[in-house]
Amino acid sequence: MTPDGPTVPVPHLAVVLNPNAGGGLALRSWPRLQRELTARGLSHELIREDSGDAALTRLRALPPGTAVMAVGGDGTVGALLPALVGTQRPLAIVPLGTGNDFAGLLGLRPGAFAEALDRLHYQPRAVDALRVTVVQGDEAGQSFVLLNGLGMGFDSDVTANMTRAPRHLRGFARYAWSAVATIRELNLTRVTITADDQILYAGPSGIVAIMNGTRYGGGFRISPESDVRDGQVNVIAGGHMNRRQLTRLMLSVLRGTHLRDPRVTTRAARTVHVHWNAPVRIHLDGDLHGHVTELHVETLPGAVHLLNA
């Protein structure tokens, strides 16, 4: 993304540091980032809490005009969104997580602090978010706000299996190792997907993704047609396939060419409803959140104002 209009003064920054992001990379990098902030004369304060709820409480108490800087990965950004959506409080991202996929969409690179801080002078840009509500029986259950997207089935199992990957692997390499391991355990479950109140797909599937951003897993271009400013999310569903076909599909996801595969169904929509016949694992912005059978997704147009997009 490129800046809209003239540059603007940088507001006071509340820097929210996730000490666990990137296997501790965010915490280890904080002294260097702090030096960069100080050298540029950027007014800032550090928020480091033991829980996401405690961080949210402090963010909600910030005076008007304070911007929030998320230091971590996609999960760190997602955890802060409840205190930002609809407030017009600007958000800046310094990527130091495992995947950094939404930051990658913006062209932000882990550790490139000067580049990220230079962008703080950009005019804030309004981008979409998405609200995910898990359905429990006949009632809506827990609700989450995301910036990048979610995956169910195969890609969530990949996320779970990343704990088995060699410790020296990071980012895309770690995801790729886990993907190969997960393909051996492929399981198809029947799913019904409704997009804007119309049936999009009904049948066996091993993977469904609903994306605001374009990529996940540290570089897999699962939704190359996504636009974070179009007021819609993109749903991508894999149909019936065997292990060999899934392997070829995931290789094409790296290039973003998989949407041409006849086994893939995709559509942009403002709302998406998904029902599985059996529980499947789910990840939200790369963080695992157990198993689900039914959920509803709605787009929140222009809900987040990015300061360094």
Secondary structure, 3 states (H helix, E strand, C coil): CCCCCCCCCCCCEEEEECCCHHHHHHHHHHHHHHHHHHHCCCCEEEECCCCHHHHHHHHHCCCCCCEEEEEECHHHHHHHHHHCCCCCCCEEEEECCCCCHHHHHHCCCCCCHHHHHHHHHCCCEEEEEEEEEEEECCEEEEEEEECCEEEEEHHHHHHHHHHHCCCCCCHHHHHHHHHHHHHCCCCCEEEEEEECCEEEEEEEECEEEEECCCCECCCECCCCCCCCCCCCEEEEEECCCCHHHHHHHHHHHHHCCHHHCCCEEEEEECEEEEEEEEEEEEEECCEEEEEEEEEEEEEEEEEEEECCC
